[in-house]
Amino acid sequence: MDPTAGPAVGRDVECLWPTAMAESARGTYFSPAGYAGDARARAELLDVPFFVLDPTGAARPVNASAVALDATADRGTAR
């Protein structure tokens, strides 16, 4: 996918998910252009975390799966 072309679509999610399953990994999607409605619906169904990249490159969670994953992230801060 060309990251400058526009929002990710459902087909993008449908391609990511089986690839991740074949590798026994969790697919996570990062997009600088956001997500179309069909992509969001497909991600919800398949439990795929979606993040949007801001202009600085920081990732921001945009669905429940991403919020949950982000909550487990180790940010290297002292506790």
mmJSON file of the N, C-alpha and C atoms, coordinates in Angstrom:
{"data_MODEL":{"atom_site":{
"group_PDB":["ATOM","ATOM","ATOM","ATOM","ATOM","ATOM","ATOM","ATOM","ATOM","ATOM","ATOM","ATOM","ATOM","ATOM","ATOM","ATOM","ATOM","ATOM","ATOM","ATOM","ATOM","ATOM","ATOM","ATOM","ATOM","ATOM","ATOM","ATOM","ATOM","ATOM","ATOM","ATOM","ATOM","ATOM","ATOM","ATOM","ATOM","ATOM","ATOM","ATOM","ATOM","ATOM","ATOM","ATOM","ATOM","ATOM","ATOM","ATOM","ATOM","ATOM","ATOM","ATOM","ATOM","ATOM","ATOM","ATOM","ATOM","ATOM","ATOM","ATOM","ATOM","ATOM","ATOM","ATOM","ATOM","ATOM","ATOM","ATOM","ATOM","ATOM","ATOM","ATOM","ATOM","ATOM","ATOM","ATOM","ATOM","ATOM","ATOM","ATOM","ATOM","ATOM","ATOM","ATOM","ATOM","ATOM","ATOM","ATOM","ATOM","ATOM","ATOM","ATOM","ATOM","ATOM","ATOM","ATOM","ATOM","ATOM","ATOM","ATOM","ATOM","ATOM","ATOM","ATOM","ATOM","ATOM","ATOM","ATOM","ATOM","ATOM","ATOM","ATOM","ATOM","ATOM","ATOM","ATOM","ATOM","ATOM","ATOM","ATOM","ATOM","ATOM","ATOM","ATOM","ATOM","ATOM","ATOM","ATOM","ATOM","ATOM","ATOM","ATOM","ATOM","ATOM","ATOM","ATOM","ATOM","ATOM","ATOM","ATOM","ATOM","ATOM","ATOM","ATOM","ATOM","ATOM","ATOM","ATOM","ATOM","ATOM","ATOM","ATOM","ATOM","ATOM","ATOM","ATOM","ATOM","ATOM","ATOM","ATOM","ATOM","ATOM","ATOM","ATOM","ATOM","ATOM","ATOM","ATOM","ATOM","ATOM","ATOM","ATOM","ATOM","ATOM","ATOM","ATOM","ATOM","ATOM","ATOM","ATOM","ATOM","ATOM","ATOM","ATOM","ATOM","ATOM","ATOM","ATOM","ATOM","ATOM","ATOM","ATOM","ATOM","ATOM","ATOM","ATOM","ATOM","ATOM","ATOM","ATOM","ATOM","ATOM","ATOM","ATOM","ATOM","ATOM","ATOM","ATOM","ATOM","ATOM","ATOM","ATOM","ATOM","ATOM","ATOM","ATOM","ATOM","ATOM","ATOM","ATOM","ATOM","ATOM","ATOM","ATOM","ATOM","ATOM","ATOM","ATOM","ATOM","ATOM","ATOM","ATOM","ATOM","ATOM","ATOM","ATOM","ATOM"],
"id":[1,2,3,4,5,6,7,8,9,10,11,12,13,14,15,16,17,18,19,20,21,22,23,24,25,26,27,28,29,30,31,32,33,34,35,36,37,38,39,40,41,42,43,44,45,46,47,48,49,50,51,52,53,54,55,56,57,58,59,60,61,62,63,64,65,66,67,68,69,70,71,72,73,74,75,76,77,78,79,80,81,82,83,84,85,86,87,88,89,90,91,92,93,94,95,96,97,98,99,100,101,102,103,104,105,106,107,108,109,110,111,112,113,114,115,116,117,118,119,120,121,122,123,124,125,126,127,128,129,130,131,132,133,134,135,136,137,138,139,140,141,142,143,144,145,146,147,148,149,150,151,152,153,154,155,156,157,158,159,160,161,162,163,164,165,166,167,168,169,170,171,172,173,174,175,176,177,178,179,180,181,182,183,184,185,186,187,188,189,190,191,192,193,194,195,196,197,198,199,200,201,202,203,204,205,206,207,208,209,210,211,212,213,214,215,216,217,218,219,220,221,222,223,224,225,226,227,228,229,230,231,232,233,234,235,236,237],
"type_symbol":["N","C","C","N","C","C","N","C","C","N","C","C","N","C","C","N","C","C","N","C","C","N","C","C","N","C","C","N","C","C","N","C","C","N","C","C","N","C","C","N","C","C","N","C","C","N","C","C","N","C","C","N","C","C","N","C","C","N","C","C","N","C","C","N","C","C","N","C","C","N","C","C","N","C","C","N","C","C","N","C","C","N","C","C","N","C","C","N","C","C","N","C","C","N","C","C","N","C","C","N","C","C","N","C","C","N","C","C","N","C","C","N","C","C","N","C","C","N","C","C","N","C","C","N","C","C","N","C","C","N","C","C","N","C","C","N","C","C","N","C","C","N","C","C","N","C","C","N","C","C","N","C","C","N","C","C","N","C","C","N","C","C","N","C","C","N","C","C","N","C","C","N","C","C","N","C","C","N","C","C","N","C","C","N","C","C","N","C","C","N","C","C","N","C","C","N","C","C","N","C","C","N","C","C","N","C","C","N","C","C","N","C","C","N","C","C","N","C","C","N","C","C","N","C","C","N","C","C","N","C","C","N","C","C","N","C","C"],
"label_atom_id":["N","CA","C","N","CA","C","N","CA","C","N","CA","C","N","CA","C","N","CA","C","N","CA","C","N","CA","C","N","CA","C","N","CA","C","N","CA","C","N","CA","C","N","CA","C","N","CA","C","N","CA","C","N","CA","C","N","CA","C","N","CA","C","N","CA","C","N","CA","C","N","CA","C","N","CA","C","N","CA","C","N","CA","C","N","CA","C","N","CA","C","N","CA","C","N","CA","C","N","CA","C","N","CA","C","N","CA","C","N","CA","C","N","CA","C","N","CA","C","N","CA","C","N","CA","C","N","CA","C","N","CA","C","N","CA","C","N","CA","C","N","CA","C","N","CA","C","N","CA","C","N","CA","C","N","CA","C","N","CA","C","N","CA","C","N","CA","C","N","CA","C","N","CA","C","N","CA","C","N","CA","C","N","CA","C","N","CA","C","N","CA","C","N","CA","C","N","CA","C","N","CA","C","N","CA","C","N","CA","C","N","CA","C","N","CA","C","N","CA","C","N","CA","C","N","CA","C","N","CA","C","N","CA","C","N","CA","C","N","CA","C","N","CA","C","N","CA","C","N","CA","C","N","CA","C","N","CA","C","N","CA","C","N","CA","C","N","CA","C","N","CA","C","N","CA","C"],
"label_alt_id":[null,null,null,null,null,null,null,null,null,null,null,null,null,null,null,null,null,null,null,null,null,null,null,null,null,null,null,null,null,null,null,null,null,null,null,null,null,null,null,null,null,null,null,null,null,null,null,null,null,null,null,null,null,null,null,null,null,null,null,null,null,null,null,null,null,null,null,null,null,null,null,null,null,null,null,null,null,null,null,null,null,null,null,null,null,null,null,null,null,null,null,null,null,null,null,null,null,null,null,null,null,null,null,null,null,null,null,null,null,null,null,null,null,null,null,null,null,null,null,null,null,null,null,null,null,null,null,null,null,null,null,null,null,null,null,null,null,null,null,null,null,null,null,null,null,null,null,null,null,null,null,null,null,null,null,null,null,null,null,null,null,null,null,null,null,null,null,null,null,null,null,null,null,null,null,null,null,null,null,null,null,null,null,null,null,null,null,null,null,null,null,null,null,null,null,null,null,null,null,null,null,null,null,null,null,null,null,null,null,null,null,null,null,null,null,null,null,null,null,null,null,null,null,null,null,null,null,null,null,null,null,null,null,null,null,null,null],
"label_comp_id":["MET","MET","MET","ASP","ASP","ASP","PRO","PRO","PRO","THR","THR","THR","ALA","ALA","ALA","GLY","GLY","GLY","PRO","PRO","PRO","ALA","ALA","ALA","VAL","VAL","VAL","GLY","GLY","GLY","ARG","ARG","ARG","ASP","ASP","ASP","VAL","VAL","VAL","GLU","GLU","GLU","CYS","CYS","CYS","LEU","LEU","LEU","TRP","TRP","TRP","PRO","PRO","PRO","THR","THR","THR","ALA","ALA","ALA","MET","MET","MET","ALA","ALA","ALA","GLU","GLU","GLU","SER","SER","SER","ALA","ALA","ALA","ARG","ARG","ARG","GLY","GLY","GLY","THR","THR","THR","TYR","TYR","TYR","PHE","PHE","PHE","SER","SER","SER","PRO","PRO","PRO","ALA","ALA","ALA","GLY","GLY","GLY","TYR","TYR","TYR","ALA","ALA","ALA","GLY","GLY","GLY","ASP","ASP","ASP","ALA","ALA","ALA","ARG","ARG","ARG","ALA","ALA","ALA","ARG","ARG","ARG","ALA","ALA","ALA","GLU","GLU","GLU","LEU","LEU","LEU","LEU","LEU","LEU","ASP","ASP","ASP","VAL","VAL","VAL","PRO","PRO","PRO","PHE","PHE","PHE","PHE","PHE","PHE","VAL","VAL","VAL","LEU","LEU","LEU","ASP","ASP","ASP","PRO","PRO","PRO","THR","THR","THR","GLY","GLY","GLY","ALA","ALA","ALA","ALA","ALA","ALA","ARG","ARG","ARG","PRO","PRO","PRO","VAL","VAL","VAL","ASN","ASN","ASN","ALA","ALA","ALA","SER","SER","SER","ALA","ALA","ALA","VAL","VAL","VAL","ALA","ALA","ALA","LEU","LEU","LEU","ASP","ASP","ASP","ALA","ALA","ALA","THR","THR","THR","ALA","ALA","ALA","ASP","ASP","ASP","ARG","ARG","ARG","GLY","GLY","GLY","THR","THR","THR","ALA","ALA","ALA","ARG","ARG","ARG"],
"label_asym_id":["A","A","A","A","A","A","A","A","A","A","A","A","A","A","A","A","A","A","A","A","A","A","A","A","A","A","A","A","A","A","A","A","A","A","A","A","A","A","A","A","A","A","A","A","A","A","A","A","A","A","A","A","A","A","A","A","A","A","A","A","A","A","A","A","A","A","A","A","A","A","A","A","A","A","A","A","A","A","A","A","A","A","A","A","A","A","A","A","A","A","A","A","A","A","A","A","A","A","A","A","A","A","A","A","A","A","A","A","A","A","A","A","A","A","A","A","A","A","A","A","A","A","A","A","A","A","A","A","A","A","A","A","A","A","A","A","A","A","A","A","A","A","A","A","A","A","A","A","A","A","A","A","A","A","A","A","A","A","A","A","A","A","A","A","A","A","A","A","A","A","A","A","A","A","A","A","A","A","A","A","A","A","A","A","A","A","A","A","A","A","A","A","A","A","A","A","A","A","A","A","A","A","A","A","A","A","A","A","A","A","A","A","A","A","A","A","A","A","A","A","A","A","A","A","A","A","A","A","A","A","A","A","A","A","A","A","A"],
"label_entity_id":["1","1","1","1","1","1","1","1","1","1","1","1","1","1","1","1","1","1","1","1","1","1","1","1","1","1","1","1","1","1","1","1","1","1","1","1","1","1","1","1","1","1","1","1","1","1","1","1","1","1","1","1","1","1","1","1","1","1","1","1","1","1","1","1","1","1","1","1","1","1","1","1","1","1","1","1","1","1","1","1","1","1","1","1","1","1","1","1","1","1","1","1","1","1","1","1","1","1","1","1","1","1","1","1","1","1","1","1","1","1","1","1","1","1","1","1","1","1","1","1","1","1","1","1","1","1","1","1","1","1","1","1","1","1","1","1","1","1","1","1","1","1","1","1","1","1","1","1","1","1","1","1","1","1","1","1","1","1","1","1","1","1","1","1","1","1","1","1","1","1","1","1","1","1","1","1","1","1","1","1","1","1","1","1","1","1","1","1","1","1","1","1","1","1","1","1","1","1","1","1","1","1","1","1","1","1","1","1","1","1","1","1","1","1","1","1","1","1","1","1","1","1","1","1","1","1","1","1","1","1","1","1","1","1","1","1","1"],
"label_seq_id":[1,1,1,2,2,2,3,3,3,4,4,4,5,5,5,6,6,6,7,7,7,8,8,8,9,9,9,10,10,10,11,11,11,12,12,12,13,13,13,14,14,14,15,15,15,16,16,16,17,17,17,18,18,18,19,19,19,20,20,20,21,21,21,22,22,22,23,23,23,24,24,24,25,25,25,26,26,26,27,27,27,28,28,28,29,29,29,30,30,30,31,31,31,32,32,32,33,33,33,34,34,34,35,35,35,36,36,36,37,37,37,38,38,38,39,39,39,40,40,40,41,41,41,42,42,42,43,43,43,44,44,44,45,45,45,46,46,46,47,47,47,48,48,48,49,49,49,50,50,50,51,51,51,52,52,52,53,53,53,54,54,54,55,55,55,56,56,56,57,57,57,58,58,58,59,59,59,60,60,60,61,61,61,62,62,62,63,63,63,64,64,64,65,65,65,66,66,66,67,67,67,68,68,68,69,69,69,70,70,70,71,71,71,72,72,72,73,73,73,74,74,74,75,75,75,76,76,76,77,77,77,78,78,78,79,79,79],
"pdbx_PDB_ins_code":[null,null,null,null,null,null,null,null,null,null,null,null,null,null,null,null,null,null,null,null,null,null,null,null,null,null,null,null,null,null,null,null,null,null,null,null,null,null,null,null,null,null,null,null,null,null,null,null,null,null,null,null,null,null,null,null,null,null,null,null,null,null,null,null,null,null,null,null,null,null,null,null,null,null,null,null,null,null,null,null,null,null,null,null,null,null,null,null,null,null,null,null,null,null,null,null,null,null,null,null,null,null,null,null,null,null,null,null,null,null,null,null,null,null,null,null,null,null,null,null,null,null,null,null,null,null,null,null,null,null,null,null,null,null,null,null,null,null,null,null,null,null,null,null,null,null,null,null,null,null,null,null,null,null,null,null,null,null,null,null,null,null,null,null,null,null,null,null,null,null,null,null,null,null,null,null,null,null,null,null,null,null,null,null,null,null,null,null,null,null,null,null,null,null,null,null,null,null,null,null,null,null,null,null,null,null,null,null,null,null,null,null,null,null,null,null,null,null,null,null,null,null,null,null,null,null,null,null,null,null,null,null,null,null,null,null,null],
"Cartn_x":[0.834,0.0,0.879,0.502,1.187,0.662,1.501,1.013,0.518,0.827,0.374,-0.912,-1.393,-2.54,-3.862,-3.994,-5.247,-5.498,-6.663,-6.983,-6.934,-6.565,-6.591,-8.037,-8.239,-9.582,-9.696,-10.917,-11.17,-10.272,-10.001,-9.135,-7.741,-7.239,-5.924,-5.917,-6.98,-7.095,-7.22,-7.994,-8.181,-6.876,-5.954,-4.649,-3.703,-3.761,-2.887,-3.215,-4.483,-4.894,-4.418,-4.659,-4.19,-2.666,-2.007,-0.544,-0.025,-0.603,-0.199,-0.512,-1.678,-2.05,-1.082,-0.651,0.285,1.634,1.972,3.239,3.078,1.871,1.559,1.876,1.488,1.73,0.425,0.425,-0.743,-0.476,-1.349,-1.205,-1.595,-0.824,-1.099,-0.915,-1.868,-1.849,-1.533,-0.577,-0.208,-0.466,-1.189,-1.508,-1.354,-0.655,-0.581,-1.84,-2.641,-3.797,-5.134,-5.133,-6.381,-6.987,-8.261,-8.938,-10.332,-10.707,-12.059,-13.003,-14.281,-15.278,-15.264,-15.088,-15.066,-13.842,-12.736,-11.533,-11.762,-12.38,-12.678,-13.604,-14.606,-15.548,-14.836,-13.986,-13.254,-12.276,-11.609,-10.665,-11.382,-12.561,-13.352,-13.69,-14.13,-14.502,-13.302,-12.125,-10.931,-10.004,-10.375,-9.58,-8.183,-8.123,-6.853,-6.66,-5.561,-5.302,-4.959,-5.578,-5.323,-4.684,-3.608,-2.956,-2.833,-2.961,-2.719,-1.388,-0.585,0.696,0.505,0.916,0.806,2.011,2.054,3.148,4.555,4.633,5.945,6.318,5.369,5.617,5.129,4.545,4.004,2.718,2.551,1.371,0.293,-0.953,-2.096,-3.132,-3.582,-4.578,-5.918,-6.587,-7.873,-9.025,-8.75,-9.844,-9.568,-10.555,-10.441,-9.252,-8.988,-7.852,-6.535,-6.424,-5.194,-5.055,-6.158,-6.111,-5.621,-6.147,-5.726,-4.253,-3.812,-2.408,-1.508,-1.914,-1.138,-0.996,-2.016,-1.978,-0.923,-0.532,0.485,1.895,2.027,3.323,4.287,5.52,6.58,7.255,7.095,7.634,8.998,9.574,10.907,10.948,9.834,9.82,9.954,10.563,10.732,9.386,9.205,7.933,8.154],
"Cartn_y":[-1.176,0.0,1.241,2.208,3.499,4.335,4.65,5.349,6.761,7.334,8.685,8.693,7.544,7.46,7.803,7.563,7.846,6.871,6.935,6.062,4.58,3.758,2.313,1.871,0.837,0.322,-1.114,-1.642,-2.987,-4.05,-3.952,-4.933,-4.957,-3.801,-3.742,-4.57,-4.458,-5.22,-6.701,-7.041,-8.436,-9.081,-8.303,-8.827,-8.945,-8.012,-8.03,-9.188,-9.393,-10.35,-11.783,-12.354,-13.732,-13.845,-12.814,-12.825,-12.911,-12.128,-12.173,-13.541,-14.095,-15.408,-16.486,-16.408,-17.396,-17.333,-16.166,-15.983,-16.127,-16.5,-16.584,-15.278,-14.183,-12.851,-12.064,-10.997,-10.112,-8.99,-8.844,-7.763,-6.442,-5.429,-4.084,-3.137,-2.242,-1.374,0.062,0.658,2.062,2.793,3.898,4.649,6.139,6.823,8.275,8.964,8.238,8.845,8.435,7.641,7.235,5.989,5.767,4.533,4.814,4.147,4.24,3.455,3.739,3.07,1.559,1.042,-0.413,-1.037,-0.313,-0.812,-0.859,0.167,0.191,-0.953,-1.205,-2.297,-3.64,-3.842,-5.103,-5.291,-4.22,-4.292,-4.642,-4.09,-4.395,-5.877,-6.405,-7.817,-8.736,-8.367,-9.211,-8.85,-7.846,-7.412,-6.945,-6.146,-5.603,-4.187,-3.947,-2.602,-1.628,-0.462,0.612,1.795,2.291,3.495,4.481,5.764,6.829,7.46,7.725,8.39,9.892,10.657,12.113,12.621,13.9,14.424,14.221,14.031,13.789,12.31,11.454,10.021,9.301,10.031,9.405,8.658,7.488,6.67,6.974,7.11,7.368,6.276,5.563,4.506,5.081,4.368,4.862,3.871,2.673,1.747,1.032,0.291,-0.349,-1.305,-2.051,-2.98,-2.234,-1.091,-0.295,0.338,0.797,1.367,0.313,-0.905,-1.987,-2.324,-2.393,-2.692,-1.569,-0.334,0.825,0.847,0.386,0.372,-0.592,-1.573,-2.534,-2.159,-1.054,-0.657,-0.232,-0.679,-0.261,0.961,2.071,3.309,3.663,2.722,2.948,3.941,4.154,5.081,4.32,4.96,4.341,4.291,3.231,3.075,3.156],
"Cartn_z":[0.0,0.0,0.0,-0.759,-0.783,0.384,1.387,2.578,2.308,1.172,0.881,0.065,-0.35,-1.242,-0.573,0.702,1.385,2.493,3.084,4.205,3.828,4.804,4.603,4.434,3.638,3.359,3.871,3.84,4.339,3.735,2.461,1.784,2.4,2.821,3.465,4.749,5.524,6.776,6.464,5.459,5.085,4.615,4.094,3.684,4.871,5.796,6.967,7.895,8.192,9.203,8.914,7.729,7.511,7.467,7.019,7.023,8.45,9.341,10.747,11.347,11.039,11.577,11.095,9.862,9.319,10.03,10.545,11.253,12.767,13.22,14.646,15.361,14.729,15.275,15.269,16.014,16.0,15.013,14.043,13.086,13.725,13.478,13.971,12.799,12.599,11.436,11.847,11.162,11.361,10.051,10.111,8.901,9.142,8.246,8.374,7.832,7.051,6.393,6.997,8.048,8.682,8.057,8.345,7.96,7.444,6.382,5.844,6.754,6.645,7.478,7.36,6.142,5.976,6.637,6.672,7.345,8.85,9.385,10.828,11.217,10.414,10.695,10.649,9.653,9.522,10.675,11.072,12.19,13.488,13.675,14.872,14.905,13.779,13.674,13.923,13.398,13.482,14.653,15.446,16.597,16.195,15.135,14.643,15.205,15.933,16.446,15.316,15.355,14.402,15.116,14.542,15.032,13.887,14.194,13.223,13.587,12.576,12.796,12.602,13.612,13.459,12.666,12.342,11.514,12.107,13.425,14.044,14.039,13.625,13.602,14.837,15.773,16.981,16.636,17.223,16.974,18.014,17.536,18.401,18.147,19.203,19.007,18.565,17.647,17.151,17.302,17.837,18.109,19.434,19.912,21.229,21.306,20.25,20.249,20.407,19.752,19.851,21.225,21.8,23.154,24.141,24.037,24.931,24.738,23.5,23.22,23.722,23.496,23.933,25.457,26.165,27.625,28.164,27.347,27.787,27.353,26.635,26.086,27.195,27.081,27.987,27.36,27.988,27.439,28.038,28.756,29.293,30.452,31.092,32.215,33.525,34.498,35.809,36.504,37.273,38.003,39.479],
"occupancy":[1.0,1.0,1.0,1.0,1.0,1.0,1.0,1.0,1.0,1.0,1.0,1.0,1.0,1.0,1.0,1.0,1.0,1.0,1.0,1.0,1.0,1.0,1.0,1.0,1.0,1.0,1.0,1.0,1.0,1.0,1.0,1.0,1.0,1.0,1.0,1.0,1.0,1.0,1.0,1.0,1.0,1.0,1.0,1.0,1.0,1.0,1.0,1.0,1.0,1.0,1.0,1.0,1.0,1.0,1.0,1.0,1.0,1.0,1.0,1.0,1.0,1.0,1.0,1.0,1.0,1.0,1.0,1.0,1.0,1.0,1.0,1.0,1.0,1.0,1.0,1.0,1.0,1.0,1.0,1.0,1.0,1.0,1.0,1.0,1.0,1.0,1.0,1.0,1.0,1.0,1.0,1.0,1.0,1.0,1.0,1.0,1.0,1.0,1.0,1.0,1.0,1.0,1.0,1.0,1.0,1.0,1.0,1.0,1.0,1.0,1.0,1.0,1.0,1.0,1.0,1.0,1.0,1.0,1.0,1.0,1.0,1.0,1.0,1.0,1.0,1.0,1.0,1.0,1.0,1.0,1.0,1.0,1.0,1.0,1.0,1.0,1.0,1.0,1.0,1.0,1.0,1.0,1.0,1.0,1.0,1.0,1.0,1.0,1.0,1.0,1.0,1.0,1.0,1.0,1.0,1.0,1.0,1.0,1.0,1.0,1.0,1.0,1.0,1.0,1.0,1.0,1.0,1.0,1.0,1.0,1.0,1.0,1.0,1.0,1.0,1.0,1.0,1.0,1.0,1.0,1.0,1.0,1.0,1.0,1.0,1.0,1.0,1.0,1.0,1.0,1.0,1.0,1.0,1.0,1.0,1.0,1.0,1.0,1.0,1.0,1.0,1.0,1.0,1.0,1.0,1.0,1.0,1.0,1.0,1.0,1.0,1.0,1.0,1.0,1.0,1.0,1.0,1.0,1.0,1.0,1.0,1.0,1.0,1.0,1.0,1.0,1.0,1.0,1.0,1.0,1.0,1.0,1.0,1.0,1.0,1.0,1.0],
"B_iso_or_equiv":[0.0,0.0,0.0,0.0,0.0,0.0,0.0,0.0,0.0,0.0,0.0,0.0,0.0,0.0,0.0,0.0,0.0,0.0,0.0,0.0,0.0,0.0,0.0,0.0,0.0,0.0,0.0,0.0,0.0,0.0,0.0,0.0,0.0,0.0,0.0,0.0,0.0,0.0,0.0,0.0,0.0,0.0,0.0,0.0,0.0,0.0,0.0,0.0,0.0,0.0,0.0,0.0,0.0,0.0,0.0,0.0,0.0,0.0,0.0,0.0,0.0,0.0,0.0,0.0,0.0,0.0,0.0,0.0,0.0,0.0,0.0,0.0,0.0,0.0,0.0,0.0,0.0,0.0,0.0,0.0,0.0,0.0,0.0,0.0,0.0,0.0,0.0,0.0,0.0,0.0,0.0,0.0,0.0,0.0,0.0,0.0,0.0,0.0,0.0,0.0,0.0,0.0,0.0,0.0,0.0,0.0,0.0,0.0,0.0,0.0,0.0,0.0,0.0,0.0,0.0,0.0,0.0,0.0,0.0,0.0,0.0,0.0,0.0,0.0,0.0,0.0,0.0,0.0,0.0,0.0,0.0,0.0,0.0,0.0,0.0,0.0,0.0,0.0,0.0,0.0,0.0,0.0,0.0,0.0,0.0,0.0,0.0,0.0,0.0,0.0,0.0,0.0,0.0,0.0,0.0,0.0,0.0,0.0,0.0,0.0,0.0,0.0,0.0,0.0,0.0,0.0,0.0,0.0,0.0,0.0,0.0,0.0,0.0,0.0,0.0,0.0,0.0,0.0,0.0,0.0,0.0,0.0,0.0,0.0,0.0,0.0,0.0,0.0,0.0,0.0,0.0,0.0,0.0,0.0,0.0,0.0,0.0,0.0,0.0,0.0,0.0,0.0,0.0,0.0,0.0,0.0,0.0,0.0,0.0,0.0,0.0,0.0,0.0,0.0,0.0,0.0,0.0,0.0,0.0,0.0,0.0,0.0,0.0,0.0,0.0,0.0,0.0,0.0,0.0,0.0,0.0,0.0,0.0,0.0,0.0,0.0,0.0],
"pdbx_formal_charge":[null,null,null,null,null,null,null,null,null,null,null,null,null,null,null,null,null,null,null,null,null,null,null,null,null,null,null,null,null,null,null,null,null,null,null,null,null,null,null,null,null,null,null,null,null,null,null,null,null,null,null,null,null,null,null,null,null,null,null,null,null,null,null,null,null,null,null,null,null,null,null,null,null,null,null,null,null,null,null,null,null,null,null,null,null,null,null,null,null,null,null,null,null,null,null,null,null,null,null,null,null,null,null,null,null,null,null,null,null,null,null,null,null,null,null,null,null,null,null,null,null,null,null,null,null,null,null,null,null,null,null,null,null,null,null,null,null,null,null,null,null,null,null,null,null,null,null,null,null,null,null,null,null,null,null,null,null,null,null,null,null,null,null,null,null,null,null,null,null,null,null,null,null,null,null,null,null,null,null,null,null,null,null,null,null,null,null,null,null,null,null,null,null,null,null,null,null,null,null,null,null,null,null,null,null,null,null,null,null,null,null,null,null,null,null,null,null,null,null,null,null,null,null,null,null,null,null,null,null,null,null,null,null,null,null,null,null],
"auth_seq_id":[1,1,1,2,2,2,3,3,3,4,4,4,5,5,5,6,6,6,7,7,7,8,8,8,9,9,9,10,10,10,11,11,11,12,12,12,13,13,13,14,14,14,15,15,15,16,16,16,17,17,17,18,18,18,19,19,19,20,20,20,21,21,21,22,22,22,23,23,23,24,24,24,25,25,25,26,26,26,27,27,27,28,28,28,29,29,29,30,30,30,31,31,31,32,32,32,33,33,33,34,34,34,35,35,35,36,36,36,37,37,37,38,38,38,39,39,39,40,40,40,41,41,41,42,42,42,43,43,43,44,44,44,45,45,45,46,46,46,47,47,47,48,48,48,49,49,49,50,50,50,51,51,51,52,52,52,53,53,53,54,54,54,55,55,55,56,56,56,57,57,57,58,58,58,59,59,59,60,60,60,61,61,61,62,62,62,63,63,63,64,64,64,65,65,65,66,66,66,67,67,67,68,68,68,69,69,69,70,70,70,71,71,71,72,72,72,73,73,73,74,74,74,75,75,75,76,76,76,77,77,77,78,78,78,79,79,79],
"auth_comp_id":["MET","MET","MET","ASP","ASP","ASP","PRO","PRO","PRO","THR","THR","THR","ALA","ALA","ALA","GLY","GLY","GLY","PRO","PRO","PRO","ALA","ALA","ALA","VAL","VAL","VAL","GLY","GLY","GLY","ARG","ARG","ARG","ASP","ASP","ASP","VAL","VAL","VAL","GLU","GLU","GLU","CYS","CYS","CYS","LEU","LEU","LEU","TRP","TRP","TRP","PRO","PRO","PRO","THR","THR","THR","ALA","ALA","ALA","MET","MET","MET","ALA","ALA","ALA","GLU","GLU","GLU","SER","SER","SER","ALA","ALA","ALA","ARG","ARG","ARG","GLY","GLY","GLY","THR","THR","THR","TYR","TYR","TYR","PHE","PHE","PHE","SER","SER","SER","PRO","PRO","PRO","ALA","ALA","ALA","GLY","GLY","GLY","TYR","TYR","TYR","ALA","ALA","ALA","GLY","GLY","GLY","ASP","ASP","ASP","ALA","ALA","ALA","ARG","ARG","ARG","ALA","ALA","ALA","ARG","ARG","ARG","ALA","ALA","ALA","GLU","GLU","GLU","LEU","LEU","LEU","LEU","LEU","LEU","ASP","ASP","ASP","VAL","VAL","VAL","PRO","PRO","PRO","PHE","PHE","PHE","PHE","PHE","PHE","VAL","VAL","VAL","LEU","LEU","LEU","ASP","ASP","ASP","PRO","PRO","PRO","THR","THR","THR","GLY","GLY","GLY","ALA","ALA","ALA","ALA","ALA","ALA","ARG","ARG","ARG","PRO","PRO","PRO","VAL","VAL","VAL","ASN","ASN","ASN","ALA","ALA","ALA","SER","SER","SER","ALA","ALA","ALA","VAL","VAL","VAL","ALA","ALA","ALA","LEU","LEU","LEU","ASP","ASP","ASP","ALA","ALA","ALA","THR","THR","THR","ALA","ALA","ALA","ASP","ASP","ASP","ARG","ARG","ARG","GLY","GLY","GLY","THR","THR","THR","ALA","ALA","ALA","ARG","ARG","ARG"],
"auth_asym_id":["A","A","A","A","A","A","A","A","A","A","A","A","A","A","A","A","A","A","A","A","A","A","A","A","A","A","A","A","A","A","A","A","A","A","A","A","A","A","A","A","A","A","A","A","A","A","A","A","A","A","A","A","A","A","A","A","A","A","A","A","A","A","A","A","A","A","A","A","A","A","A","A","A","A","A","A","A","A","A","A","A","A","A","A","A","A","A","A","A","A","A","A","A","A","A","A","A","A","A","A","A","A","A","A","A","A","A","A","A","A","A","A","A","A","A","A","A","A","A","A","A","A","A","A","A","A","A","A","A","A","A","A","A","A","A","A","A","A","A","A","A","A","A","A","A","A","A","A","A","A","A","A","A","A","A","A","A","A","A","A","A","A","A","A","A","A","A","A","A","A","A","A","A","A","A","A","A","A","A","A","A","A","A","A","A","A","A","A","A","A","A","A","A","A","A","A","A","A","A","A","A","A","A","A","A","A","A","A","A","A","A","A","A","A","A","A","A","A","A","A","A","A","A","A","A","A","A","A","A","A","A","A","A","A","A","A","A"],
"auth_atom_id":["N","CA","C","N","CA","C","N","CA","C","N","CA","C","N","CA","C","N","CA","C","N","CA","C","N","CA","C","N","CA","C","N","CA","C","N","CA","C","N","CA","C","N","CA","C","N","CA","C","N","CA","C","N","CA","C","N","CA","C","N","CA","C","N","CA","C","N","CA","C","N","CA","C","N","CA","C","N","CA","C","N","CA","C","N","CA","C","N","CA","C","N","CA","C","N","CA","C","N","CA","C","N","CA","C","N","CA","C","N","CA","C","N","CA","C","N","CA","C","N","CA","C","N","CA","C","N","CA","C","N","CA","C","N","CA","C","N","CA","C","N","CA","C","N","CA","C","N","CA","C","N","CA","C","N","CA","C","N","CA","C","N","CA","C","N","CA","C","N","CA","C","N","CA","C","N","CA","C","N","CA","C","N","CA","C","N","CA","C","N","CA","C","N","CA","C","N","CA","C","N","CA","C","N","CA","C","N","CA","C","N","CA","C","N","CA","C","N","CA","C","N","CA","C","N","CA","C","N","CA","C","N","CA","C","N","CA","C","N","CA","C","N","CA","C","N","CA","C","N","CA","C","N","CA","C","N","CA","C","N","CA","C","N","CA","C","N","CA","C","N","CA","C","N","CA","C"],
"pdbx_PDB_model_num":[1,1,1,1,1,1,1,1,1,1,1,1,1,1,1,1,1,1,1,1,1,1,1,1,1,1,1,1,1,1,1,1,1,1,1,1,1,1,1,1,1,1,1,1,1,1,1,1,1,1,1,1,1,1,1,1,1,1,1,1,1,1,1,1,1,1,1,1,1,1,1,1,1,1,1,1,1,1,1,1,1,1,1,1,1,1,1,1,1,1,1,1,1,1,1,1,1,1,1,1,1,1,1,1,1,1,1,1,1,1,1,1,1,1,1,1,1,1,1,1,1,1,1,1,1,1,1,1,1,1,1,1,1,1,1,1,1,1,1,1,1,1,1,1,1,1,1,1,1,1,1,1,1,1,1,1,1,1,1,1,1,1,1,1,1,1,1,1,1,1,1,1,1,1,1,1,1,1,1,1,1,1,1,1,1,1,1,1,1,1,1,1,1,1,1,1,1,1,1,1,1,1,1,1,1,1,1,1,1,1,1,1,1,1,1,1,1,1,1,1,1,1,1,1,1,1,1,1,1,1,1,1,1,1,1,1,1]
}}}
